[in-house]
Amino acid sequence: MLKTTVSSWWRSLTLVPVNLILWQLAAPLTVAAPPRNPDQTVECQILIIGGGLAGSAAAYESLLQGKTVCLTEITDWVGGQISAQGTSALDERPTQRQKLIYPKGYLELRERLAKHYGKLNPGECWVSESCFLPRDADKLLMKQLTDAAKRGKGKLKWFPSTVVKELEIKKVNNGGTGEQITSVIAIQHRPAKGAPPLNTYPLSQTIEDAYRYDNSARFDKTILKFVPKPPKKPEPADWYVIEATETGEIIGLADVPYRLGVDPRTYLEPSSSSTTGDPYCTQGFTYTFAMEATKDPQPQQMPPFYPQHAPYYSYELPRLADFDLVYTYRRIWSPKAGDQKTFGGITFTQPTPGDISMQNWTWGNDYRPGTAQDNFIYTREQLKANGELNPGGWMGGLRTETLKKGEDHALGYYYWLVAGTTDSQLGEGVKKPNPNNRFLSGLDSPMGTVHGLSKYPYIREGRRIIGRPSFIYDDGFMITEIDISRRDYKDDYYRKTLSPDTYRRLQAALAFLEGIDVLNGNVSPDAVQRRKRSTIYADSVGIGHYAIDFHPCMIESPPEKAGNKEKEGERRGQGQAYPFQIPLRAMIPQKIDNLLVAGKSIAVSHIAAAAYRVHSFEWSSGAAAGITAAFALDQQILPYQLVTEPLFSQKKLQELRAKIDESGNPTAFPDTSIFNDNWDDWK
């Protein structure tokens, strides 16, 4: 009764009162209490932290291997990008989509979507061949996981609304080189008696409460202790923990080596916008929301914070300066097709009443902080200063005030779309009001929240591990820009910007057999042809393909400041990429032997990360992590041994790759090998 009453009440309110009342009702956060004894101890063979697409894929494959899997998630939905983050438009490249070269579970998800709606694209969006409702993605994906558990005779233990608070890390005498995570303390929350349902308040108002041990006026909490399921006999690792969070949270908490933000400019990352690096400049995050086209104009009230954010919003480019084009870009539901329209060379069907659009726009609801005063993901130095690396001090590693500003920014963008008349990039006279729309909110809305914003922001970039050092990678392994980019590195910018030695090393790295002669000075850097493919890895366990796509940080604080600019040079690395692989060594952190990393936090550079972040890649990396963890348990080996001990691991590595391929998860694209040095046909 409470759920229905509250949901109906909130839906009946207009946008601005909802926003104001949410902020007015926010109770002061309770003071942190000392750790409580665990209320429940939970045994797992594989603990997956983060229920996004990477975490879901890891669970799916682990369950098919018959394992006992614990899956935690900060929200109450599985799916990450396609559900809780509201980015329910599959980012895919044409050739990969035409050939359907995707992991088995990702293909199954697409099939479930098509069966549920009767077609793959119920929104008739033009950015993708599949745009759909986030709330449906959660239900379909959870059913896929439970079905996988039945087929594989695995066991799924699902822990929604759960955050990890502490890790127990110890040196284990098992022949490994580092330490192991031996237990994990987490906090699961549910509404307190008499409190509103979950998803009533925006994340900025609940996240700090969620990480505190004590109960509050808003939440009752259960303290969980995750431990390994006792093995039948001693093993190198009793369990595996898979980091699949959206921001690399467990990487920060475990304090393993990682990078954040822009990498220094080198021959491997020649398009970097900084010579020294910039940890505060990560790609922008986005609170998505849904809006519905209506027959008649709707009352649209200006949020009180709108004047501060209005100087930011823009259609960005003249060829995109059309409301119908922006509306249908990520339209996720369309019960009736409108008339065809072409604008800026793009053809789409015009919106009709009842259409629902999900908004995710760079100069719209993207929030792009880039300074030490407002960066979203705390650096290691900031975490230490905040006390988050002290025992029991972890609070998620994010700046709450920036979350709040991102929420305001998204709500302001809705008002700009329906009532705004300014455009920060194109000037006056371009933007017209579009009042025939309403903001969708309520627990039964597409986003499943009373406030109408996504449950969690769409994250494009978080902390990224540095892989283990080797004789080739002295400072630790990392996939870099030149491993995947199609860019012409002989243009004048690189000749003039890079030192002669750096330019020579760049061309040598891109050359095929002549690389050594270039380094030795026997051949001019400009005399060789660059390879037209991405780097091929002997330890590849997955695939991905997408353009290097940037949503750069802004140079001044706050990001919405009038006249603010993107960080200069950030878009230089942007452009097309070749199909790429996911090497196992990119998923293995330093120091901890039983931790695997999936999703956006694998060992990639800032520029490479702009391609290694979309839906099918996340699934592929998660599937690889799940199968690798199960393989390591069954074979009684540690994953790092597969890539750092060649004499021991060569046969086992090939067994793992064969297992991944045979399970329907490609580790390479067709016709992309060292015997084919030109991959230009892949679009």
N, C-alpha and C positions, 0 to 999 in steps of 0.2 A: 504494500500500500504506500509506504513512504517513497519508494523508488518512483512509482507512477505519479504520485502527487508532486514531488519535487521536479521531476522531468517536465510535466505539463506546465507547472508554474514558470520554470525558467524559459521554456519555449515560447511562452506567451509574451515575454518581454522583448523590447527592441534592443538593438545592439548596445547602445550606450548605457542604458540602465543596467543591463547585464554586467557590463564591464565595471561600472562604478560599484555596483552592489557586491560583486566578487571581491573587489579590493577593500571595501568597507567592512565586509564580514570576516576578512582575514584576521584570525586570532594571533596574538604574539606567539612566536615559537617558544616551546618549552626549553628550559635549560637542560643541557645534556646530563644524563645520569651515568654513574659508573656501569660497566658491563654487567648484565644479568647472566645468571647461569642459563645455559640453553634450555629451552622448553621442549625441544625435540631434536634427536640425533637421527640423521638420514644417511643411509649407506648408498653409495654409487660406485659403479665401475668407471663411468665417465661423467664428470660434472661439466656442464656447458653453461657459461655465464653470459647471458645475452640471448634473447629470443627473437632477434631479427632474422633476416634471410640466411645469413651465414650460420647462426646458431641453430635455426630450424633445419638447415641442410645437414649439419653435423649430427643432430638428433635423429633425423630420418635415416641416415646411413648407419649410424651406430645401432639403432633399433633393428634394422634389417640384419645386422650382424649378431643379433640376439643378446645385446648388452643391456645392463641396467643403467638407465640414463636419467640423470637429474638435470632439469632445464630451468634456469631462473630468468626472470625478466622484470625490469623496473616498472613496466606498464602491465596491464592485464590482457594484452593481445599478443599473439605471435605474429611474426612477419615483418616487423621493423618498417622498412621503406614502404611496403605495399599496404600496411595497415596502420600501426600506431603512429607512424610518421606521415601518413596520408599521401605519400608519393606513389599513388596507385596507377602509374603509367609506366609500362615496362620499357626501359631504355635498351634498345637493341640496334645492332648494325645490320644493314640489308643483306649482305652475303651470308652471315651467320644465321640470320632468320630464314632466308630462303632455303638453306641447306639443313636447317634444324639441327645444327651442331651444338647441342646443349647437354648439360648433365641430365640424367634420367629423371631425377626428382623435379627439376625445373620444368621439363617437358610435361611431367604428370600434373604439375600445378597449372600450367597453361591449359591442359586438357580439361581439368576440373573447372577452370574459369569458363571455358567455352561451353561445357555441358551445362553449367549452372545458368548461364544467360541465354543459351541457344546460339551464341556467337562469341568470338574472342574480344570484340571491341564494342561493348554495349553503349559506350559513350560517343562513338564515332569521332574520337579525337583525331588530330592530324599529326601529333608528335610521335605517335606509336601505333602499332597494330593492336594494342590492348590497353584500354583505359577502363577502370571499373571502380566499384565502391569499396573503400577501405574496410568497412565493417564486414563485408562479404569475404574479403581476403582472409581475415582472421578465422572465420568459421571454416572455410574450405581448407586452409592450411592445417588447422588443428585436426580436422578429420583425416587429412593425409598422414599426419604423424601417428594418430591412433591406429589407422589401417596398417601402417608400416610396422608398428609394434606387434600386431596380430600376425602379419605375414612372416616376420623374422623371429617371432617368439621372444622379443625383447620386452623390457618393462620401462614405461615412461613415467617419471615422477615430475609433475609440472608444478612450478612455483611462481605464479604470477605475482605482481605487486611486491617484488622481493629485490632487495639491494644487498650487495656484499659489503660487509663492514670491516672484517679482519681476515688476514691470511696467516696461517701457521706455516712457517718455512724453516726446514731443518736440513742439515747435512745428513745424508743417508749413505751408509756404507754398503753400497750395492755395485760398486765398480763404475759408477757414473763420475762425471767431472765436476758436477755442481751440487746444488741443493734440490729439494723437492718440496712441493706444497703437500703438507700432511693432513691439514684440516682447514675448513673455511667456515667462518661465522657470517651469517646473513640475517637480515631482518625482513620479515614479511608483515605487511600492514593490511588492515581491513577497517572499515568505518567503525568508529566508537559508537556506543549506544546513544541514539538520538542525534548523531551527526549526519550530515548529508552523505549521499552515496559517493563512491570513488568517481573520479573524473568530473566532479562538480567544480573544483578549483583548478586554475592553470598550474602548470608544473612549478613555476617559480614560487608559488605559495605553499607547496607541499614537499619539495625535494629535500629541504634541510630537516624537516620533521621526519621524513622517511628514513634518514640516516641516523637518527637518535634512538638509543635503546629504549628510553622510557615511553610509556603510553602518553597520549595527549588528548586534548579535547576533540581532536579530529580523528585520531587513529588509535586502535588497539593493535598491539604488535606481538608477533611470535618470534622468538629468537631461535634460529635454526643452526645446527652444527652439521655440516656435511663432512663425511669421513669415507675412506675407501671401504668397499665391500671386502671383507676378509678373504684373501685368496686361499686356494687349497694348499699351496706351497709357496715359499718365499719367491718373490719375483723382483726384477730390477725396479719396477714401479708397481705399486698396488693399485693405482688408478691414474687417470689422466684428467687434467683440467684444461678446458678449451676456452680461451678468451675470445668472445664474440660480441663484446659490447660495441656500442656505436662510437665511443670516444677513446677507446683504448684504456678504459678505466682500470682494469686489472694490471695492465702494464705499469701504470702510474703507481698503484698501490703496492705492487711487488717490487717496484723500484729497479727493474731491469733496464739496461741501456736502451734508450729510445730517442727519436727525434720528434720535433714539433715545429710546424711552420716551414718557412723557406730555408732550403739548404744553401750553403755557400756555392758560389759559381766555380765550377771546375770543368775539366774536359768531359766529364761524365754528365754534368748538369750545366751545359754551356749557356742555356737560356735563363738561368736563374736571375731573379730581379735584385739579388744582393751579393756582394763580394764576400760578406762575412756570415750571412744567414740572418734570419729574422724569426724567432720562435713565436712572436705574437701575431704574425700574419698567416692565419689559416684561411681556408676557403669559407665563405659565408654559410651560415646555417639558416634554415627556413621553417617557420611555423606555417604549415599549410592550413587551408580552410576550404569549405564548400559553400557555394552560392547557387541559388536556383533562379532561373529566368521566370518572370511572372507576366501575366497578360496586362496588368495595370501597374502604374507607378506605386512604389511602396514608400512609407515614411522613412527617411534617412536622416539620422541625427549625428551631428559632428561629435566625435570623441573629444574630450577636453585636451588630450595630448596631441591631437591632429596637427595643430599649427607648427609644433616642433618637428614633426616627421614629414610634413608636406613638401618641404624643399628637396626631398630625396626622390620622390616617385617619378617614374617616367616610362613611356613606351620604349625608350632607349634609341631606336633607329627609325627613320622615316618609313622603311619597308614593313615595320611592325606596328605602326601607329594606327591601329584599328581595333576598336573594342571587340567586335565579333571575332576577329582573328585571335586575340588574346583569350577570349572566353572559351573558344572551341579548342584551343591549343591542348589543354588537358581536360576536356569535357569527359566526365566519367559516367554520365547517364544521359540518354537521349531517347525518350519514348516515341518521338515523332521527328522524322527527318525534315529539315527546313530546305529552302531553296539553295542552290549552289551559288557560291560567291568566290571571287578570286581577288586577293589583295596581296601586293608585294610578291607576286609569282606563286602564291600558295592558294590552293583551291580547297574549300571546306563547305559544309552545309551551315547555313545561318542558324543561330539559336532560336528555339521555339519555347513557349511556356512549358515548364516541367523539366527542361534540361537542367542538369546539375554540372557545374564546373568546379574542378579543384584548382586552386591557384598556387603557382610556384614560379615566380618571376624575378629575374635578377635585380632589376631596378624597381621591384615591387616589394614583396614580403621577404626577400633575402635580407638578412641582417649581417653586416660585414665589418665587425670590429677588427682593429689591427694594431692597437697600441697596448702598452703595459698597463694602462689605466682601465681598459675595458675588454681585453682579450677574453674569449669565452672559456677556453680550456687552459687551466693553470699549468705553467711550466714547473719543472722540478724545483727550481729555486723558490717559486711562489708557494708551492705545496709545503716546502720546508718552513718558509716564513709563516704560513698559516697554521702550522702544526698538524697538517693532515697526514704527514708521514710518521707522526708519533703513534705509539700503541693506542688503538681505539680512537684515533683522531680523524680517520677518513670520513669525508663528507661528500664524496662523489667526484671531487677534483674539478668542479665547474664553478664559474662565477655566477651566482644567483641573480645579481643585479642585471647582468647582461641577458640572462634568460627573460627577465621581466621586460627589458627594453625590446627584445625580439618579439614578445607577445604584443606589446603596444604597437610595434611597427607593423605587424601583420594586420591587426584590427584597423589601423590607420589606412593601410593599403586598400582594404575593402571599401572604406569610405571614399578614398580617392577614385576607385573604379566607378562607383555609382554616382558620385557628386562632385568630384574634383574637376578643376578647370585649369590646372597648371601642369607643366611638364618640365622637369629640371634639365633635361638634355635637349629637348626640341623647341622649347620656348612657348610663348603664349599662342592661343588660337588653335592648338592641336587637340587638346583634351576636351571632350564634351561630356556632360553628365549622362548617366545611363540608369535612371531610377527604377526601371522595371526589373528589379532583382531583389532578392531577400537573402540575408545571411542565415545559414542553416546551423542550428544549435539544438542541444538536447541529447539525452542518453540514447535515443533511437535515431539520431542524425548520422550522416555518413562517417563523421569523425568520432562518434560515440562519446561526446563530451557535452556537458551543460554549457560551457563557455564557447563551444564551436570551433576552437582551434584544435590542431592535431594533439594527441596525447603527449607526444615527444617531438621535438623539432627534427626535421630532416638534416642529418649530419653528412657533410661531404668529406670531411677530413678530421682525423683525430691524432692521437699519439701513434707513432709508427716505430716498431722495434728495429733495432740494429741487429742483424743476424750475427752468427758466430764468425770470428776471424778465421782465415785460412791463409795458405801461402799465396793465394791470388788476392784475397780481400783482407789486407792487414788490419784495417780499421773496423772490420765487420761487414758482412754481406748486405747489399742493398740493390734492388732493381732501380735503374736510373732512367733518365730521359732518353739517352741515346740507345737504350735497349729496345725501345718500342717506337720512337718517333719517325715519321716520314719526312721530317723537315730537311730542307736543303741547307746544310751547314757550311757551304762555300760562299754564301752571300756576304756582302760587304760588312754587315754588322759583326759577324764572327771574326773576320779578318782584322777589323779595327778594334774590337773590344777585347778579344783574348790576346794574351801575350804570344809571341811567336812559338814558344815551347808548348804552351797549352793548345794552341791551334794545331800544331803538328801532332800532338798526342791525340787530339780529337779525331783528326783525319785517319790516323793510324788505327784507332779503335774501330772506326767505321769501315776501314778497308777490309778486303778479304785476305787473300794470301800475301798481299804486299805490305801488310801492316808493319812487319819487322824492318823491312827496307825503308819505310817512311820514318820510323823511329831512329834508325841508324843514319839517316840523312842521305841514303843512297838514291832515294826517290822523292821528288817534290810532293808535298801534301796535296797539291792541286792536280797532280798527274794521275791519281788513282780514281777508280770508280768506287763509290760507296756501295755496300751491300744494300739490297732492297728487301729486307726482312727484319724481323725482330730477333733478339738473341734467343738461341735454342739452348735449353737446359737438360742435361742428362737426368736430372732428378725432378723433372716436371711431374706434377700431380694434378694439374687442372689447367683450365684455359679461360681466356677472356678476350673481348674485342670491343673497344669503344674509342671515340676520339678523346684527345687530351682537352678537357673542357673545364674552363676556369670561371669561378665566381669570386674575383679577387677581393682582398681586404681593402678597406679605405685607409687613407694616410692620417687622418685626424680624428680626434675623439670629440663628440660622439659621431658615429658613422653617418647619422642623418643630418649632420651639420650642413647648412646652406653652402654651396660651392665646394663641398668636399670632393676629393678625387680618388680614384683607384690607385693603388700602389703602382708607381711607374715601372713598366717592364714585366709586370706579372702575366700579361697575356702573350708575351713573346713565345713562351713555350707551348701555347695553345695550337692545336691543329690535328691533322689526321694521324692515326697510329696503325701500325701493322697488327694483325692478330698476335696475341702474346700468350705466354705460358705462366704458370704459377709454380715456381720451384719449391720443393719441400724445404730447402734451407731458409726461404723467406718466411716460413711459418714457425721456425724454431728460435726462441729467444736465447740470449746469453744467460748464464748463471743457474737457471732452473731447468731440470731435466724432464720433468713430467708436465710441462706447460706447453701447449700448442696454441698458435694464434691464427684466427680465421678472420675474414672480412677485411675492412679498410686498414687495419692496424698491422698488416704484414710488413715485411721489410721492403718498403718502396720509398722512393724519393718524393719530394713535394710535387714535382711535375708529373712523375709517373702515377702518383696517387690520383691525379685528376682523371685518369682513364681507368685505374683499378678501383672503381667505387660503385659500379652500377649493379643492377639486380642479378644478372646471370653470373657475373664474376663472383659476387658474394656467395651465391649458391655453390658454385664450383669449388671455391676455397673451403667452404664449410663442409661439403661432401668429402673433400680430401682429408680434412682434419678428422672427421668422424671415422673414416675407414682406416686412416693411419693410426689413430688411437686404439681401435679394435685390433688391428694387425700387431701393434707393439705389445698389447696384452697377451695375445695368442702366441706370439713368437718369443716372448720374454726378452725383448730388446728395448733399448731406448732410442727414440727417433733420431737424435743427433748422431747416433752411430751409423745411421744409413747414409749420411752425407759427409762425415768427417773422418771416417775410418775406411778408406777405399778397399783395402784388401779384405777386410771383414765383411763389408756391407754390399759389395757389388751385386752378389747374387740375391741377397735379401731385398735390395732396392728394386731390382728388376721384378722380383716376386710381388712387391707392393704395387708397382706400376701396372703390372699385368692384372692384379686384383682390382685396381681402380678402373682400368679400361674395360675389363670383363663385366664389371658391375654396371656398365652403362654411363660412365663418367669419363669423357675424353680427356686425355693428357696432352694431346696435340691436335691441331687442325689438319684436315686432309691436304695432301700435297704441300705441306710446309715443313720441309726438312733441309738438311745441309746440302742435299742434292738439287734443291730448287732455290736459287738465290734471288728470285724475283717474285714477290708476292703482290704485285700491283693489281691483280684481279680481285683481291679482297677489298671490298668497299665498305 
